[in-house]
Amino acid sequence: MAQTRYAMVESITIKLSPGKLSEYRNLLAPQYREHRDMTKRYKVTVPFPRDRPVTPAKLKQLVLASGRIQLLLDEQSSSDQTKRAKLAQTIVELLDEIGLAENLPVIRTLGTMLNAIFDRIYTGVLVNEVKLEQLRARFGRQTVLYLPSHRSYGDFILLSYVLFCYNIAIPGIAAGMDFYSMAGMGSALRNTGAFYMRRTYGNDRQYWYIFREYMRQLTVAYDRGIEFFVEGTRSRSNKALTPKIGLLSMALEPLFMGEVPDLLIVPVSISYDRPVEEQLFVYELLGVPKPKETTRGLLKALSIVRENFGTIYLEFGDPLSAKDYFGDGLNRTRHTVAPTFAQTLAKEERVAIQNLANDVVHLQQHRMVLTTFHLVALYYNYKKYHGQAVTLGELVDGVAWLGRVLEDLGAITEVEGCADVEPLCLAALDVHRNILQLTADRVLTIARTYHDFSRVDKRKLKGYNLTDGVMKLAVPIFSLQLYCNPCLHWLAVPAMVLLAARSLTVPTASGSTVRRADLVRMVQELRNLYGLEFVLYARRETVEFDAALAHLYRQGLLRTKPGGDPEQTLHFAEQHTDQRQLANVYLSALGPFLCTYLQAIEVLLGQFRAREKFTEKEYLAAVQQHVEQQLLRQERNVHPYCLSLDSISLALHSLVTVGAIRKSKRDNVYCYDLGTDGMLESVNQRLRCYCTLLPFEYLTFQDAVTGCKL
């Protein structure tokens, strides 16, 4: 039974049929005017209808009367009625801070504002209508958990907007306290279903009890569903983040405790042609702190926005029954020995929830739409690594070709079924003219940045104080890389297979051969090192390896069919131009991350080997300083993206995960020290070997950026 369930989950997350762009409908099209009418009659479909719907006020009453909160009152009041009444009032105030509300006039007003904003800055808000109607057909039997990807602040607002347009009830939405503190906006969002949570609880047991019980009541009693981001925070790098299971565990606790029969898990994929926060993300990756969110700042930003941000794609993925997913692991008898509010989840239950979270993130990525500019960025990046110019004609052919390659992997692309890709490329370049531009000769060039970095408050930098010249070089390159990154979900594992094969090959007249067992081992090492970077994990290792081999076989890069004897010899072929080109595309996508980890380890060995302890902040600044010096000297194996604090940090934590670095806590601060078993030196040597196998040299890209001088 367990093996059947495992196979079922793997089938869902790996072998999904390619999505269909034809299933999407543009809400901004004239025929959808009635959907977007915010004055229409409010008659919605409720995911889990009850005889007596629970209002927001009733929800708070249920929390206050619950066994968990009554136990808290008993413990902290010591039978002192005055103290108990005062504590109860404190809990009421905390519930007022946390609790959601619903105000139809506010919903209609915000919806009308969104209509105006969307019409001004987007050419399309496309919803997979087929999947949405399939989801609606599943309503009525259990609480629904909407789990969207998180690439923009607008994600949860967008989801609520789409649900309202399709006459589906807006769920309770977990929001951070940065929204809560925004004057006027915090209250407005609360009235559209937002409930607020503090980023950290610390040792505040009282707050943790109250929030946990509020989540429980949302799961058990609320009929409109719950929405939260399983990744925890926005991804600045446009890649998936390793999921957090705090909120998911709270939402699933009633299932494990036997308080609800089932939950419907709905992965939601939101793809942006161009996120509104694009430039802010670039600056944050380079170490410039994000500005504090304020209502005044938001209104000012909206008032001056006149740019075209392209399209948004939103899909409600295939729903998962939590009961079916956990199967035999859902052992409710263990929780019958005491009141459920006095119990916590077992270790194996938390492991199962982590597996679910990982699968949800994978499902989200699997259904992200790769826009035309994602393919433009990937192709241009590959060509520039080889020092080659890109004409519009070459770009059109390259984008069409990459579309076919990615569709073979199972990706949904914007060029799907398109006979003439040139109009799509021109439209994409128009939206992203701040990154890539066409010269009079119809040759692509990277646009320069006009931002004045001298005004940045150097005291608040998260990393090293980079020179203005390096910043002006890095910003456009980072902007380009952000649009290559979503493709890594599909390209990372095939690229690792090719890279490992190159390091193991025995040359022959027609290509190179490698033993399958050796290839599996080396790819496993790469997966372990880059597991946090690309959200890879062991449960999916075998099926993703086999899928990569099957893809490479279909593309002509592998001559021996995958499968069979684990000791079989595989034959890789890169003799033809098309084969070399495809292999180089894969390796160019992986290259910046190989270089980043190599540079990070060089700094660890060169600057921190003799130190007893060091902090992450010291490490981040040291790596950025080192990379800047390497860029100025135009050294090999360095790339502007090596300045990314996101990847530099992930490199550190990955090395902790594989055991090459030790992590400890001292005076409430996490510290690190290098192991003495030689593992770090071994990883460094391996990465150096991999970088020498890349078919190009990583230079500073200064010639690629218009007018950039270091």
N, C-alpha and C positions, 0 to 999 in steps of 0.2 A: 504493500500500500504506500509506504513512504517513498519507495523508489518510483512508483507511478506518479506520485505527486511531484517529486523532484523533476522527473522527465517532463511533466506537464508545464511546470513553471519555466524550465529551460526552453521548452518549445515556444512558449508565449514570448519570452524576452529575447530570444535569439533568432528564431525562424519565422518571425512575422512576415507576412506578404508585404511587398512594397506598398506604401500608401498611395492614394490616388488624389492628385491635385484637383481632379474634376469634382471631388466631393465637397470642395470648399465653396462657400458663397460669400460675396462681398457685401457686408452690412451697409457700406457707404453708397452702394448702387441705388439708383432711383426706385427700383421695384421693392426695396426694403424700407421705404420711408415709413410705412405703418409699423414695422418692427421697432423703429427708432423713435416713434412718437411717445414722448414722455407723459402726455396727457391722456393716453389710452386707458380704458377700463382696467383696473387692477384685479385681474382674476388669474392667479398663478397656480402652477403645478407644485405641490409640496412633496419633496422626496419621500417623507415617511409620515403620512397623515395620521393624526390621533383624534380620538373622540373629543378630547378637550385640549386644544392647542395650548402650549405653554408660552406665555408672554415673557418678555425680558424681565418684568417685575416679578413674576411668578418663579422664574429661574433663580433669582437671588433668594427668594424665600425658601426654595428647595435646598439650596446650598446651606443656608443658615440653620435649617431644621435637620440637616443630615447627621448621621451618626458620627462621622469624622469630625465635624465642627463641634458637636456637642461634647465629644471626648476631649477636644482641645480646650473647650471652655471649662470642663471639669478639672483638667490637669492644671490649668493656669490660674484658676480662681480660688482653688482650695476651699470650696464651700462658702466663700465670702460673696454674698449676693451683690453687694455694692461693686466689688471688683469684677464680678461676672457681668453685671450690666454695662460697666465701662468697657470691658473687653468686647462684649457683644456689639457695642456701638462702634468700636474700632474696626471690627470685622465688617460691619455694614458700610463703613467709609471705604474700606479696601474693596469691597464688592462694587461700590459706586465707581471706584477708579478702574476696576477691571471690566465691569459688565457692559454688554452690548445693548443697543436700543434699536428701535425701528420707528422711523418717522417718514411717512409716505411723501409729504410735501418736500422734505429735504432730499429724498431719493429722486424725485422728479426734477428738482432744481439742479442737482449735481449732474443728472443725466442730460439735461438740456445744455449745461456748460460743456460736458464732454462731447456732445454732438457738434457744437461749434468748434471746439479744439480739434477734433478728429477731421472735420471737413477742411480745416485750415492747414494741417501739417501732415496728413496721411492721404495716400492715394487709395488705400484699401485696408479694411479690417475684415479679414477673411476667416470664417468659421467653418469647420468641418461639420456641416449640417447632418450628414448621414450618421456620423458617430454620436452627435448630440441627440438625435431622435432615438438611436439605439439605447443610449443611456436613459432617456426618459421612460422607455419601455420597461426598464428594470426597477423603476421607482415603486415604492409602496410596501416593501417588506423589511427594510432595515435602514438604519442611519447611514447617511452617505458622507464619506470623507473625501473632499476635493483636495488633491495634493499637486499644486502647480509647480512648474519650474520657476526659477526666480532670477531674472536678468534685468529687471527694472523696477523702480518704485511703483510704476503704474500697473504691475501685474494683478494685484488683488482688486484694484479699481476696475481694470479691464474685464476681469472675470465676472464681477458683479454686474457690470454694464451689459455684457453679452447675455447673462442669465435673465436679466430684466427684459431685454429685447425679445427673448424667446419665451417669455411668460413662465419662467421658472423661479421659484423663491430664492432670494439671496441668502446664502448661509451665514453662520457666525464666522467671522474672519479674525484670526489671530494677527495682531499688529503690534509693532514695537513702540516703546515709550517716546521715541523721537517724533512720532506722529501725534501722540497724546499732548505733547508740550507745545504744539503749533496752535497759536491763538486762532480760535474759530474753526480751523480745519480739523483739529482733534475731535471737537464736538460733532461736527458735520459727519465725519467718517464713522463715529460711534453710532450715529442715527441711521447709517446704512449697513449696520451689522458688525462693525469692528469691535472686538474686545481686546483690551490692552494687557500686555505682559511685560514685566521688567526683564531686562537682558540677563541679569544675574540675581539669584536669590541669596547667595552667600550662606550665612548661617541663620537666616531669617526663617525659622521653622514655621512660624505662624503664617507668613505669606505663602510659603510653599504648600501648606495644608489647604489654604483657601483656594489658591489657583488650581491645585490638583482636583479639588472637589468641584470647582466650577467646570472644569473640562469633563469630569465624570457626568455631571448633570446635562451638559450639552450632548454627550453621547447617549445617555439613557433617556432623556426626556424631551430634548429639542427636536422639532419635526423638520427643520429646514436644512440640516446638515452642518458640517464644520469645514472650514478651509484654513490650511496653514502650509507653510513652505518647509518641506522635509529637509531641504539643504540648509535651512536656518537663516541664511543671509543672502544678499544678492551676490552673484558671481561677477566680480569686476573683470575677470579675464575672458568671459564668454564661454568658459568650459564648465562642465558639471563640477559640483563640490561634493566632497564626501558627506553623506547625509548624517544629520543629528537625529537621535531617537527620543529626545525628551518629550516633546508634545505628542509624538506618535504613540509612545508608551502610555501616556496618560489617557489618550483616546481609546486605546485598545485594552486598557486594564479591565473595563467592565465586561469585555468579551471573555477574557481569561478567567474572570471571577464568576462567570455564569450569569451575569446580570442582563445581558442582551444575547439573543441567539446568533446574530451575525452582524457584520458591518460590510458595506460596499466601498471598496477602495478605488478611487478614480484618479489615475495619473492624468495630469493636464499639461500639455506641451504648448508653450508660448514662444513663438519665433519672431524676432524683430529684424526687419531689414536694416534699421539703424536706430539703436536705443537713444533716447533723448539725452541720457547721461554719458554718452560716448566719450567726450573729452574729459569729463570728471573722472571716469574710470581710468583713463590713461594716466592722468596726474596722480591718482591714488596709487596705481601700480608703481609709479616712480618715486612715491614717498610723500607727495604733497597731500596733507590731510584734507578730507572732505569738509566743505563748509557746513556749518550748523543749519539744519532745516528750519526755516521760518515761513510763516504764511506770507509775510511781505516779500520774501525772496522768491517764493513760488509764484505769486501774482506778477511780480516784476518779470520773471523769466517767461511766463506765459504771454505777457503783453508784448514782448519784443520778438517772440519766435515767429519767424516768417519762412523758415526753411522747410523743405520737403523731406520728411523722414520715411518716405516709402510706404511699405506695407507691414502689417502684423498678421501672423497666422496663429490661430488658436484651435487646438484639437483636444477633445475629451477622449482620452484613450480607452482601451478595452477595460471595463471594470473588473476588479478582482473580488471574489467573495473571500473575506478574511477567514471564515470558517473552513472553506475548501482549501485555502492556501496553507493554513497551519495543519490541517488534517489531524493525524494522530498526536501531534505536538500540543493540541488543545486539550490538555488534561485538567478539567475543571474540578475533579474530585480532591485535588491537593488543597483547594481553597475553601473546602467545606468545614474545616476544623475550627474556624474562628470567624467573626464578622469580617466581611470583605474590607471595610474601611480600616481595619486594624492590620491588614496584610499588604505585602508588596510583591511585585513580580519576582519569580525565581530566575536564577542566572540563565538557565536554558531558554526561558521565555524571552528574556531580553536579547539573547543571541538570535532567536527566531525573528524577533521584531527588527533587529539590525539587518538580517537577510532580506526581510520584506522592504525595508527602506532602500537598501541597495538595488533591489529589483525595480522599485518604483522609479528611482533616478534613471536606471537603465531604460525603462519603458518611456520615460519622458524624452530622453535623448534619441531613442529609436524613432520617435514621431516628430521630432523637430524638423521643420522645413528648412532646407539649405537654399537660401536665396541666390539669385544670380551673382550678387556681389561676393558672396562667400566663395563661389567658384572663381570669380575674377581675381580676388585676392590670392587664392591658392595658386592659380596659374602664374600670376605676375610674380609672386614670391619665388616660385620655383625657377622662373627664367632669370630673375635678378641674382639668385645665388650662383648662377652660371655666368654672370656678367653679360647677359644678352638683353638687347632691347626688345620691346614687344610692340608690334604694330596692331592696329585695330583688327585687321584681317586675321592675324595670328591669334589674337585674343578670342575672337569669335569661334575659330576652329578649336582652340584649346578649351574653352568653356563647354562647348558641345561635347567634346571628347570626355572631359572630366565628369560631365553629367551622366554619361553612359557608364563610366567606371563606378561612380558612387551609387547609381541605381542598381548595378549588379551586386553591390554590397548590401542593398536593402534600403538605402536612403531615399527620402522624399526630396526631390529637387524642383526648383522653380522652372527649370528648363525641360521638365518632363513632357515628352510628346510634342515638343516645339520644333517645327521644321526650319524656322528662321530665327536664329539666336541673336542676330545683330541688334534688332530693336530692344531686346531685353538688356543687352550689354550697354547700349547707349543710355537707356533709362537708368540703369544701375549706376553708371558713371556720373550721371546728372545728380542723383541723390547723394553720392559720395564724392562730389568734386572737391571737398575739403581734404580728401586723402589722395585720390588719383585724378589726373587730368590728361586730356589729349592735347598734344602740341598741334601746330598748324600742319605738320607732316603726318598727323594721325598716329603719333607714337605716344605711348603711355609714359607718364612721369609722375613721381611722387610729389605732391604739393608741399610747399614749405609751411611752417607754422609762423604765425605773426604774434604769438603771445609773448608778453614781457615777463620773463621769469625772475627778473630782478626784484619784483614786488612781492615775491613769495616770502612769508615769514619763516626764515631759516630755523628759528627756535622750535618750530612745531613739526619739522620734518621727521618722518619715521625712519629714514635711512641716512644716507650721506648727502652732504650739500654739493650736488652735482653742478658743474659749470654750466653757464647759459648755453654755450656752444653744444655741449653734449645733450642738454635737454632739447634744444632745437632739432638736433639730429634724431633723438630717440622718440619724440612725440609722434611724428608721422609714421615711423616704422612700427611703433606700438599700435597705432591706430589700424594699420594694415594687418598686423598680427592678430588683433582681436577678431577679425573676420576669417582668418585661417583656422583659429582655434576650434570652432564648432565642428569642423571636418575631422578633428582628431578622434572623435568618438568612433568614426568608421576606419580611419587610416592608421591609428596607433599600433594595433596588433599586427596587421600585415606588414607594417614598416619594421616592427621588431623582428618578425620572422625573416625578412629580407636582410636586415642588418646582421642578425645572428648567423644566417646562412653564409654571408660574405666572410665572416670571421672564421668559419669552420670549413670553407670549401677546399676541395681537392680539384684543381683545374683539370679539365679535359678538353679535347678538341672542339666539342660542341657546347661547352658550358662548364658547370661545376657540380660536384656531387657532395652530399653530406648525409651522415647517418641520422635518421629520424630521432633516435633517443638523445643524441647530442644536441640536436636542434631544440627539442623540448626542454632540455635542461637550461640552455642559455636563454631561451625566451622566458622561461620561468624566472630566471634571475633578473631580467629586464622588467618583467611585470612586477616583481617584488619592489624594485627600486622606484618604479614610476606608478605604483598602485594608487598613491594619493593624487598624483598629477592628473591622471586620466580616469580615476575612479574605477580601478580594476580590482577584482578580488577572486579568491581561490575557487569559489564554487563554480565560477564560469570559465575557469582556465582551459579545460579540455575542449569544451564545445567551441570556444572562441578560437583556439588554435586550429581545430579542424575546419572551422568556417573560413579562416584566413587561408589555409592550404587550398581549400576548394575554390576560393576566389582567385588565388594566384594561378591555379591550374586553368581556370576558365579564361584568364587573361594571357595565357601563354608563357607566364614566367616560371611555371613549374611543369615539368614534363611527366612526372610520375604521379598517378592518381593517389590522392591521400587515402588513408585507411589501411587495413591489413596488418601485416607483421610490424610490431613496434620497432624492430631493428632494421626495417627496410631502408634502402638508400634512396634519397630524393635527389632529383636532378633539376637544378635551376638553370634557366637559359636567359641571357641578356644580350644575345648577339645582334638582334635586329634593333633598328632605331626605335621602333614603337615600344619594344620591351625595355630598352635602356631608359627611355623617356618616362615610362610609367614607374619604374623602380626609383628613378631620381625624384619624381614627384613625392613618393612616399617618404624617401629619406630627407628631402628638403622640409617636409612637414614636421618630422621628428627632430631635425637638426638643432633648432634653437634650444630645445630642452636638453639634448645631450651636452651642448656647450654650457648651458647654465649650471648644470649639476657638476660638470668638470671644473668650471671656474670656482664654484662654491667649495668643492673639496680641496682645490689648490689653496684657497685661503685658509681653510681649517688646518691643513697640514703645515702651511707656512707661517701662520700667525697665532694659532691656538693650540698647537701641539704641546708647547711648554707650559701652558696656563692650566692651573688647577681647575678653575671654573670660569664660565663665561655666560652672558645672557644672550637671548635672541636679538635684542636691540643692538648689542655690540657686534654681533655676527652680521646682521643685515647691513649695517653701515660699512663694515670692513669689506664685504663682498662687493657692494656698489662702488666703493672707492677703487678696489682692485680692477673691476671691470672697466671703469672709466679710464684708468691708466692703460689697460690693454687696448681699448678702442683708440686712444690717442696715439699709441705706438703702432697701430694697425697690425696687431698680432693675429696669428691664426687661431681658429677655434674660439672666437669671441664674436658676439652678435649683439646689437643694441638691446634685444629682448632679454639678454642676460642681466639687465638692470632691474627686471621685474621683481619687486618685493614678494609678490605672490609665489612665484616659482622658487625664489631663493629660500623663502620660508618653508615651502613644501619639501625642498631638498633636505633641509635640516631635519624635519620631522620624519621623512622617509628613511634617513640614515639612522634615526632612533628606532624606527620600526624594524629595520633589518638587523639591528644590533651593533652597528658600527659606532654609534655614539650613545652615551649614557645620559639620561635625563633625571634630575632630582629637584626637590623643592627645598629652598632654604630661606627663612625669614619671609615666607609667603611669596617668594619669587622663584620661578622656574629657572634652573641653571643647567648647564650642559658641560660634559667633559668627554674627551676622546678616549676610546678604548685602546688597549695596548696589545690586542691580539693580531694586529696587522690587517684587519678587515678593511679599514678605511683606505689604506694604501693599495689593497687589492682592488677595491672598487675604482679607485683613481686610475690604476693601471688599465683596467678594463675599458673605462670610458675614453682614455687616451687612444687606445687601440681602435675603438669604434669611430672616433673622430677622424683618424687617419684613413678609414675606409670610406668616408663620405666622398662623393665625386666632385666636390667643390671646396673652395676655401671661403671661410667666413671673414669678410672684411668689414670695414666700418660703415659701408653703405653711403659714405658722404657724397660720392658722385651721383648717387641715385636721387638724392634730395635736392630739389631745385634751390640753388643759391646757398646751400649749407656749407659753411667753412668751420673747420675745427682749429 
